[in-house]
């Protein structure tokens, strides 16, 4: 092969290699946390979450804001029952979106992924994982009145000093929450299926 042709072929190969270096990241698998954040941007507006099928979730005693003295709180959960029953783990489709009160409105702070344990265990050899984290197990007889389930919180929208995937966030408090009631000044702004802050 003539020397000139070899030079041209080498130059062409180098150019192709350079293009691949630039192009390959565009085809890389998206970061799951980025996917989750991008997919939940709209839920910063609580009304958008409700329109997407998420509704206020309370425990057996009707408590909407879930906390743990000494560890912090989760906040207020809006749950999509169809996604829970679906039993699929998808970073872009959290089973619950979690809020705290900020001023006179609700602020999105976390996402929660949930699957019922019996359904998952029927087709899998262990608890689900997402973002490189294993889900925690909540057994039967829990405060929510639910059958045993697996869950994972992801504090994508608010920093959690205890860790991105810790259940409790010490910077979240339930002291400002109460169920919306008749005559409350915010009842005209928020539906009866939400909570509103107290005046204290």
ABEGO torsion letter per residue (X at the ends): XBAAAAAAAAAAAAAAAAAAAAAAAAABBBBAAAAAAAAAAAAABAAAAAAAGBBBBBBAAGBABBBBBGAEBAEBBBBBAAAAAAGBBBAABBABBBBBBBEABBBBABBBBBBBAAAAAAABABBBBBGGBBBBBBBBGBAAGBBBBBBBBBBAABBBAAEAABABBAABBAAABBBBBBGBAAAAABBAABBBBBAX
